[in-house]
Amino acid sequence: MASQTDIVTILHRCADIEIAMADMYDFFSAAYRDNRDIARLFRKTAAEERNHEYQIRLAIRTCASSIEEMKVPLEEVERHLTFARTTLEKVRETVPDIGDALKISVHTETILSRFHLDTAARFTDESCARLFQAMMAADEGHITSLEKALADYRESRPPVPHDA
């Protein structure tokens, strides 16, 4: 069982993951500002990630003592924080096209969804559990919105000719 110190550390790392994701979405929003719909989607998603970071920091102050078990070890959270930060660095170094940015976003959200506290923690306080269930629902909405944007983007692109 994780100590209270470990629980707080894990929560801080989860908040750091949210920040890295928000930074990536802000970057994409700026990179694709000429495509209003895509820029708006990334801007909205970034704002939601920042809100999640705020909620996690709030939970550290208000709900940490009601976490009876962390189902995700600190080492795994650290690896996924590194993954999020590395992904951000890579897209900053080589800006992907819109389609690839959407694919990267869906892939990253899918991998990181494991770290949402509604599944990563067991709470003794039902109100804290509900807060994180709401956050998870919002992130599932991120994946759905990003997948829809990717499908729409692919449909709007002319077909690539195949070599004969």
Phi and psi in degrees as GROMACS dihedral restraints (atoms count N, CA, C in turn):
[ dihedral_restraints ]
;  ai    aj    ak    al  type     phi  dphi    fc
    3     4     5     6     1   -72.6    20    10
    4     5     6     7     1   141.5    20    10
    6     7     8     9     1   -72.8    20    10
    7     8     9    10     1   165.7    20    10
    9    10    11    12     1   -61.0    20    10
   10    11    12    13     1   -36.6    20    10
   12    13    14    15     1   -63.5    20    10
   13    14    15    16     1   -44.3    20    10
   15    16    17    18     1   -62.4    20    10
   16    17    18    19     1   -41.1    20    10
   18    19    20    21     1   -60.1    20    10
   19    20    21    22     1   -46.9    20    10
   21    22    23    24     1   -64.0    20    10
   22    23    24    25     1   -41.0    20    10
   24    25    26    27     1   -62.0    20    10
   25    26    27    28     1   -45.0    20    10
   27    28    29    30     1   -60.7    20    10
   28    29    30    31     1   -43.0    20    10
   30    31    32    33     1   -61.6    20    10
   31    32    33    34     1   -42.9    20    10
   33    34    35    36     1   -61.9    20    10
   34    35    36    37     1   -41.1    20    10
   36    37    38    39     1   -65.4    20    10
   37    38    39    40     1   -38.1    20    10
   39    40    41    42     1   -62.3    20    10
   40    41    42    43     1   -40.4    20    10
   42    43    44    45     1   -64.1    20    10
   43    44    45    46     1   -38.5    20    10
   45    46    47    48     1   -64.2    20    10
   46    47    48    49     1   -35.2    20    10
   48    49    50    51     1   -62.1    20    10
   49    50    51    52     1   -43.7    20    10
   51    52    53    54     1   -60.4    20    10
   52    53    54    55     1   -40.3    20    10
   54    55    56    57     1   -63.6    20    10
   55    56    57    58     1   -45.3    20    10
   57    58    59    60     1   -60.0    20    10
   58    59    60    61     1   -41.3    20    10
   60    61    62    63     1   -66.5    20    10
   61    62    63    64     1   -43.3    20    10
   63    64    65    66     1   -60.6    20    10
   64    65    66    67     1   -41.8    20    10
   66    67    68    69     1   -61.8    20    10
   67    68    69    70     1   -39.9    20    10
   69    70    71    72     1   -64.7    20    10
   70    71    72    73     1   -44.5    20    10
   72    73    74    75     1   -67.0    20    10
   73    74    75    76     1   -37.3    20    10
   75    76    77    78     1   -62.2    20    10
   76    77    78    79     1   -41.8    20    10
   78    79    80    81     1   -60.5    20    10
   79    80    81    82     1   -47.6    20    10
   81    82    83    84     1   -62.4    20    10
   82    83    84    85     1   -40.4    20    10
   84    85    86    87     1   -59.6    20    10
   85    86    87    88     1   -43.3    20    10
   87    88    89    90     1   -69.6    20    10
   88    89    90    91     1   -40.4    20    10
   90    91    92    93     1   -65.2    20    10
   91    92    93    94     1   -31.9    20    10
   93    94    95    96     1  -113.5    20    10
   94    95    96    97     1    31.5    20    10
   96    97    98    99     1   -60.0    20    10
   97    98    99   100     1   -22.0    20    10
   99   100   101   102     1   -74.3    20    10
  100   101   102   103     1   -16.4    20    10
  102   103   104   105     1  -104.6    20    10
  103   104   105   106     1    95.8    20    10
  105   106   107   108     1   -56.1    20    10
  106   107   108   109     1   -43.8    20    10
  108   109   110   111     1   -65.6    20    10
  109   110   111   112     1   -44.7    20    10
  111   112   113   114     1   -66.8    20    10
  112   113   114   115     1   -44.8    20    10
  114   115   116   117     1   -60.1    20    10
  115   116   117   118     1   -41.4    20    10
  117   118   119   120     1   -64.1    20    10
  118   119   120   121     1   -43.5    20    10
  120   121   122   123     1   -59.9    20    10
  121   122   123   124     1   -47.2    20    10
  123   124   125   126     1   -66.6    20    10
  124   125   126   127     1   -38.5    20    10
  126   127   128   129     1   -62.9    20    10
  127   128   129   130     1   -44.8    20    10
  129   130   131   132     1   -62.9    20    10
  130   131   132   133     1   -44.2    20    10
  132   133   134   135     1   -65.4    20    10
  133   134   135   136     1   -39.8    20    10
  135   136   137   138     1   -61.0    20    10
  136   137   138   139     1   -43.9    20    10
  138   139   140   141     1   -62.5    20    10
  139   140   141   142     1   -39.5    20    10
  141   142   143   144     1   -66.5    20    10
  142   143   144   145     1   -38.4    20    10
  144   145   146   147     1   -65.0    20    10
  145   146   147   148     1   -39.7    20    10
  147   148   149   150     1   -65.6    20    10
  148   149   150   151     1   -36.2    20    10
  150   151   152   153     1   -64.7    20    10
  151   152   153   154     1   -39.6    20    10
  153   154   155   156     1   -62.9    20    10
  154   155   156   157     1   -41.3    20    10
  156   157   158   159     1   -59.7    20    10
  157   158   159   160     1   -43.7    20    10
  159   160   161   162     1   -61.2    20    10
  160   161   162   163     1   -44.3    20    10
  162   163   164   165     1   -64.0    20    10
  163   164   165   166     1   -37.6    20    10
  165   166   167   168     1   -66.5    20    10
  166   167   168   169     1   -43.6    20    10
  168   169   170   171     1   -62.8    20    10
  169   170   171   172     1   -37.8    20    10
  171   172   173   174     1   -63.4    20    10
  172   173   174   175     1   -42.2    20    10
  174   175   176   177     1   -62.6    20    10
  175   176   177   178     1   -33.2    20    10
  177   178   179   180     1   -59.7    20    10
  178   179   180   181     1   -40.4    20    10
  180   181   182   183     1   -78.2    20    10
  181   182   183   184     1   -31.9    20    10
  183   184   185   186     1  -112.0    20    10
  184   185   186   187     1   -25.9    20    10
  186   187   188   189     1  -118.8    20    10
  187   188   189   190     1   -10.0    20    10
  189   190   191   192     1   -56.2    20    10
  190   191   192   193     1   -38.4    20    10
  192   193   194   195     1   -70.2    20    10
  193   194   195   196     1   -16.6    20    10
  195   196   197   198     1   -93.9    20    10
  196   197   198   199     1     3.2    20    10
  198   199   200   201     1   -85.3    20    10
  199   200   201   202     1   115.0    20    10
  201   202   203   204     1   -92.1    20    10
  202   203   204   205     1   -19.6    20    10
  204   205   206   207     1  -156.9    20    10
  205   206   207   208     1   137.6    20    10
  207   208   209   210     1  -102.7    20    10
  208   209   210   211     1   125.8    20    10
  210   211   212   213     1   -90.0    20    10
  211   212   213   214     1    -6.1    20    10
  213   214   215   216     1  -119.1    20    10
  214   215   216   217     1   123.2    20    10
  216   217   218   219     1   -72.3    20    10
  217   218   219   220     1   154.0    20    10
  219   220   221   222     1   -54.3    20    10
  220   221   222   223     1   -40.7    20    10
  222   223   224   225     1   -60.9    20    10
  223   224   225   226     1   -38.7    20    10
  225   226   227   228     1   -69.3    20    10
  226   227   228   229     1   -40.2    20    10
  228   229   230   231     1   -63.0    20    10
  229   230   231   232     1   -42.5    20    10
  231   232   233   234     1   -60.2    20    10
  232   233   234   235     1   -42.7    20    10
  234   235   236   237     1   -61.5    20    10
  235   236   237   238     1   -40.8    20    10
  237   238   239   240     1   -75.0    20    10
  238   239   240   241     1   -29.9    20    10
  240   241   242   243     1   -64.7    20    10
  241   242   243   244     1   -43.1    20    10
  243   244   245   246     1   -60.2    20    10
  244   245   246   247     1   -42.7    20    10
  246   247   248   249     1   -58.8    20    10
  247   248   249   250     1   -47.1    20    10
  249   250   251   252     1   -62.7    20    10
  250   251   252   253     1   -44.8    20    10
  252   253   254   255     1   -67.7    20    10
  253   254   255   256     1   -38.6    20    10
  255   256   257   258     1   -65.7    20    10
  256   257   258   259     1   -41.1    20    10
  258   259   260   261     1   -60.3    20    10
  259   260   261   262     1   -44.6    20    10
  261   262   263   264     1   -59.8    20    10
  262   263   264   265     1   -46.5    20    10
  264   265   266   267     1   -59.9    20    10
  265   266   267   268     1   -43.2    20    10
  267   268   269   270     1   -63.4    20    10
  268   269   270   271     1   -43.1    20    10
  270   271   272   273     1   -71.8    20    10
  271   272   273   274     1   -28.0    20    10
  273   274   275   276     1   -70.6    20    10
  274   275   276   277     1   -35.7    20    10
  276   277   278   279     1   -71.1    20    10
  277   278   279   280     1   -43.6    20    10
  279   280   281   282     1  -132.8    20    10
  280   281   282   283     1   101.5    20    10
  282   283   284   285     1   -68.0    20    10
  283   284   285   286     1   119.0    20    10
  285   286   287   288     1   -74.5    20    10
  286   287   288   289     1   162.1    20    10
  288   289   290   291     1   -71.6    20    10
  289   290   291   292     1   171.5    20    10
  291   292   293   294     1   -57.6    20    10
  292   293   294   295     1   -45.7    20    10
  294   295   296   297     1   -58.8    20    10
  295   296   297   298     1   -45.0    20    10
  297   298   299   300     1   -68.0    20    10
  298   299   300   301     1   -36.5    20    10
  300   301   302   303     1   -61.7    20    10
  301   302   303   304     1   -41.1    20    10
  303   304   305   306     1   -66.4    20    10
  304   305   306   307     1   -41.2    20    10
  306   307   308   309     1   -63.2    20    10
  307   308   309   310     1   -44.1    20    10
  309   310   311   312     1   -60.4    20    10
  310   311   312   313     1   -42.4    20    10
  312   313   314   315     1   -63.6    20    10
  313   314   315   316     1   -46.7    20    10
  315   316   317   318     1   -62.0    20    10
  316   317   318   319     1   -46.3    20    10
  318   319   320   321     1   -60.3    20    10
  319   320   321   322     1   -46.8    20    10
  321   322   323   324     1   -66.1    20    10
  322   323   324   325     1   -45.0    20    10
  324   325   326   327     1   -59.4    20    10
  325   326   327   328     1   -41.1    20    10
  327   328   329   330     1   -63.2    20    10
  328   329   330   331     1   -45.4    20    10
  330   331   332   333     1   -64.0    20    10
  331   332   333   334     1   -43.8    20    10
  333   334   335   336     1   -80.7    20    10
  334   335   336   337     1   -10.9    20    10
  336   337   338   339     1   -61.2    20    10
  337   338   339   340     1   -22.5    20    10
  339   340   341   342     1   -61.9    20    10
  340   341   342   343     1   -21.9    20    10
  342   343   344   345     1   -95.8    20    10
  343   344   345   346     1     8.5    20    10
  345   346   347   348     1   -75.5    20    10
  346   347   348   349     1   136.6    20    10
  348   349   350   351     1   -68.2    20    10
  349   350   351   352     1   -13.1    20    10
  351   352   353   354     1   -68.5    20    10
  352   353   354   355     1   -24.1    20    10
  354   355   356   357     1  -108.0    20    10
  355   356   357   358     1   -24.6    20    10
  357   358   359   360     1   -86.1    20    10
  358   359   360   361     1   -14.8    20    10
  360   361   362   363     1  -135.1    20    10
  361   362   363   364     1   152.7    20    10
  363   364   365   366     1  -114.4    20    10
  364   365   366   367     1   122.6    20    10
  366   367   368   369     1  -100.6    20    10
  367   368   369   370     1   147.4    20    10
  369   370   371   372     1   -90.1    20    10
  370   371   372   373     1   -20.8    20    10
  372   373   374   375     1   -99.5    20    10
  373   374   375   376     1   117.6    20    10
  375   376   377   378     1   -62.6    20    10
  376   377   378   379     1   -34.6    20    10
  378   379   380   381     1   -66.6    20    10
  379   380   381   382     1   -35.7    20    10
  381   382   383   384     1   -67.9    20    10
  382   383   384   385     1   -42.1    20    10
  384   385   386   387     1   -60.2    20    10
  385   386   387   388     1   -41.5    20    10
  387   388   389   390     1   -65.2    20    10
  388   389   390   391     1   -37.0    20    10
  390   391   392   393     1   -57.5    20    10
  391   392   393   394     1   -45.7    20    10
  393   394   395   396     1   -77.1    20    10
  394   395   396   397     1   -27.1    20    10
  396   397   398   399     1   -64.8    20    10
  397   398   399   400     1   -39.1    20    10
  399   400   401   402     1   -65.1    20    10
  400   401   402   403     1   -39.5    20    10
  402   403   404   405     1   -63.2    20    10
  403   404   405   406     1   -41.2    20    10
  405   406   407   408     1   -63.7    20    10
  406   407   408   409     1   -41.4    20    10
  408   409   410   411     1   -61.0    20    10
  409   410   411   412     1   -39.1    20    10
  411   412   413   414     1   -65.0    20    10
  412   413   414   415     1   -39.4    20    10
  414   415   416   417     1   -71.3    20    10
  415   416   417   418     1   -33.2    20    10
  417   418   419   420     1   -62.9    20    10
  418   419   420   421     1   -34.6    20    10
  420   421   422   423     1   -64.2    20    10
  421   422   423   424     1   -35.7    20    10
  423   424   425   426     1   -58.5    20    10
  424   425   426   427     1   -50.2    20    10
  426   427   428   429     1   -61.0    20    10
  427   428   429   430     1   -44.5    20    10
  429   430   431   432     1   -61.1    20    10
  430   431   432   433     1   -46.3    20    10
  432   433   434   435     1   -63.7    20    10
  433   434   435   436     1   -42.3    20    10
  435   436   437   438     1   -67.3    20    10
  436   437   438   439     1   -41.1    20    10
  438   439   440   441     1   -63.9    20    10
  439   440   441   442     1   -40.4    20    10
  441   442   443   444     1   -64.8    20    10
  442   443   444   445     1   -44.0    20    10
  444   445   446   447     1   -61.5    20    10
  445   446   447   448     1   -39.0    20    10
  447   448   449   450     1   -65.0    20    10
  448   449   450   451     1   -44.6    20    10
  450   451   452   453     1   -62.6    20    10
  451   452   453   454     1   -44.3    20    10
  453   454   455   456     1   -62.5    20    10
  454   455   456   457     1   -41.7    20    10
  456   457   458   459     1   -62.5    20    10
  457   458   459   460     1   -45.1    20    10
  459   460   461   462     1   -62.5    20    10
  460   461   462   463     1   -39.9    20    10
  462   463   464   465     1   -66.0    20    10
  463   464   465   466     1   -30.5    20    10
  465   466   467   468     1   -82.2    20    10
  466   467   468   469     1   -11.7    20    10
  468   469   470   471     1   -86.6    20    10
  469   470   471   472     1   142.0    20    10
  471   472   473   474     1   -66.8    20    10
  472   473   474   475     1   147.5    20    10
  474   475   476   477     1   -62.8    20    10
  475   476   477   478     1   145.5    20    10
  477   478   479   480     1   -84.8    20    10
  478   479   480   481     1   125.6    20    10
  480   481   482   483     1   -66.5    20    10
  481   482   483   484     1   141.6    20    10
  483   484   485   486     1   -92.3    20    10
  484   485   486   487     1   146.0    20    10
  486   487   488   489     1   -67.9    20    10
  487   488   489   490     1   139.7    20    10
